[in-house]
Amino acid sequence: MSAIVGATPKASPLAAAAVPTSAPASSRAVSAPASTPASTPVSTPVSTPVKPAVISPENYKYLQQEIYRESGIVLDGDKHYLLESRLLPVARAAQLGSLDELCAKLRAKSSPGLARQVIEALTTNETLFFRDMAPFDALKQRVLPELLEKRPAKLSIWSAAASSGQEAYSIAMLLKEMKTVPCPVDILGTDLSDQILDRAREAKYVQFEVNRGLPAPYLVKYFQRLGLDWQLKEDIRSMVRFKRFDLRQPMVALGKFDIVFCRNVLIYFDVETKVKILTQILTVLNPGGYLFLGGAETTVNLHDKFERVPCGTTAAYRKI
């Protein structure tokens, strides 16, 4: 999934930032010890200069609001180090000397792609193959047999926060392993970041990424070596399509789905946005369809049109 780096999972709307200010280091007179001769010079410690603020409080609040408006994600008021490390390279690439200059450029709206660069620079895409494993066991052992027993004309699955593709491709490999799926399968992966979706379409991963969660036999069976990297073979890549999508937008144009994976995403939104997203998911989920959320997420107290279904060590949420 794509989420703001360093953003704390939220259950409340965006709050105004309280930007701490550092007081200058104090200096005090130092008295010479009694045994010190009068001619001995007394040294006074030099005050350490206070590092100027990376960004003004007004511009920090402006960025909070822009990030929330563009992505729906709440950025805490104490992430100055994050803005400095992630946005200064964006500012330099735009030939701007500071984050305040970057904000001035954003406010002027004279560079259409700059706002998108800012959002992409601030997002992280933590994911891995078969992440947490329990949802994939539930998919294989409970959800897919139940849905396929109805003999659907097509099985549609949506990975709603696809990041660089590992979740969607994990589902594809799981279905490939079953060998008995009696209908065509359509897997859609979406994300907010164009850059990360380009990676997903390429389906090329470094050694570290294929070492995380991917069963060794799957690496041999479904990947091919490409220099120092590994790329999924065409038969798996062709099972998944990717497109950019903002989860806060109406979802009806995406089509209908039997299964939706929206894992480890809702925790970064405020309550109002969580409810809106769950309501939209209901509009595209077929009757009896299943929603998978992250381990720290739930529909309880947010939406009453989902039934929590225990599945081994995890749970899924079935549309009522």
Secondary structure, DSSP 8 states (H G I E B T S, - for coil): --EETT----SS---------------------TTS-TTS-------------SS-HHHHHHHHHHHHHHH-----TT-HHHHHHHHHHHHHHTT-SSHHHHHHHHHHT--TTHHHHHHHHTEE----TTTTSHHHHHIIIIIHHHHHTT--S-EEEEETT-TTSHHHHHHHHHHHHH----S-EEEEEEES-HHHHHHHHHTEE-HHHHTSS--HHHHHHHEEEETTEEEE-HHHHTTEEEEE--TTS--GGG--EEEEE-TT-GGGS-HHHHHHHHHHHHHHEEEEEEEE--TT---TTT-SSEEEEEETTEEEEEE-
